[in-house]
Amino acid sequence: MRKQIIRRTGSDADNASLQGLHPVLRRIYSARAVQSSKELERVLDGLLSYELLSGMDDAVELLTQAIMERQKILVVGDFDADGATSTAVALRALRSFGAVDPHFLVPNRFAYGYGLTPELVAAAAEFAPHLIVTVDNGIANHAGVEAAKRAGVKVLITDHHLPAKTLPPADAIVNPNQPGDTFPSKYLAGVGVIFYVMLALRRHLTSVGWFAQKGIAEPNMSRLLDLVALGTVADLVPLDHNNRILVHNGLRRIRGGQCASGIVALLELAGRDFTRVQTSDLGFAVGARLNAAGRLDDMSLGIECLLTDDPVRAREIARALNQLNEERRSIEHDMQAQALDVLAKFADGLKGEMPRGLCLFDASWHQGVIGILAARIKDRFHRPVIVFAPGQEDELKGSARSIAGLHIRDVLALIDAQYPGLILKFGGHAMAAGLTIQHKQLETFVKVFDEVVSSQLSEADLQHLLLSDGELNTDEFNLEVAALLREGGPWGQGFPEPIFDGTFRILEQRIVGDKHLKLRLGKENKVIDAVAFFIDVKEWPNHRCEHVRAAYRLDINEYKGRQTVQLIVDYLEPMEP
């Protein structure tokens, strides 16, 4: 789909507190609605207080009692990277606090489904827990909490997903999105929530003299920030100021080698230098490999990778995760080819028209990969997408991805209210959600989903816009500006990495690595290297094209110790001579 490049405009470009910054940074921050230099501070003292989270006192009381009375604590996680890092944060913190042999249990998505289900509670019985602590799940698991309570097990829910109309009957709930919670940041990932709980617990245990009594050195909670940064970035939550503080300080620890051995092993396996790690590396290199375990096998392997302090064992697990990721890529590639073929035939039948809300299903598709496929199709056609795969018995599991302007969980909630029973269960965020329906209801759901989406999105909303921070002057294509941009983040969801646009002469163009386009571009008297990854080889190289309009990121390329400026091209558009 052809993209329309729109240039961002700043909300307050003349803000006095930003005047001391480089003009390029000032323009970028202004376009991201940064109102003062205070919003750019990244010291840990600037974090919001855990005291602002509802339910924190009850959570700390439950955990304190469990630790002091040597009760068995079971952490129930989720099968994605946020769930894995949340579990690792909980286990590492509890062990450092003196908890007696805490365990974790993460559901296999194919056997138990999502979260604290009654079936998972039954499986947890082998651990004979006194207290179950959910991380990155639980807020929608009413039946599971009720099953645990019937078994005499207390439940602490820590989650960040949007709740239903009623809350589960847990002994304590910490979730910034629960009704009445006044925590200013609603964008904490699951790993951020459990980190805050452990911060509060550490402070309480210190105040009552627990660590002194047991001869335990007071734990340094910043040692967990590498995991917090990884889970926050991988879960694609918006990087508001509070999350940027968490991620920035986590990145600092990783760059200094003060992080879990598994993170270093996964970065090295992906060919990334941990001393120069960026948020994109956490998402695409580490997060993708962790998620592969939960998608195809068992996330316990990913959690073990984050818990081990043995570099040799970490590299061994990292290799296994990398193999799973290769399998995931192969499965996804086949599924995407099938999906595009289906869409092509569908569009032909409708004379080029396409539903505003897309639903796709194939009986051969893998349940663990439908989320990635939905994201790929969404990016290609710029409209909300739900991809279904076979679930248990006559059920279908769906994974939804949305575009800006449409809150996908709210759409599912509206459908559920208007058509009771059509959706068996659902949950999620603004941009991503999951659901279960009966196979026999698929045709009805497809029609209803398109109708609801069409009522909320116009054709103009479906235009694929690429937001640019404008042009760079030729004297701004330099290492100084590139370094300022690299360190000006952390960049990510809700605080996007700067993208610029401009017209260039093509001096050279060739394919490298089968699917990447290597370019040398001319701009006035400047010659600049550029690369466009995963290019459409049917369109490029295009030797009839002499000029292009490009949307790009300014980057630093390092080769044999030498640094040069390089453009990472996100979009190329041939220009008329």
Order of alpha helices (4+ residues) and beta strands (2+ residues): beta-alpha-alpha-beta-alpha-beta-alpha-beta-alpha-beta-beta-alpha-alpha-alpha-alpha-alpha-alpha-alpha-alpha-beta-alpha-beta-beta-alpha-beta-beta-alpha-beta-alpha-beta-beta-beta-beta-beta
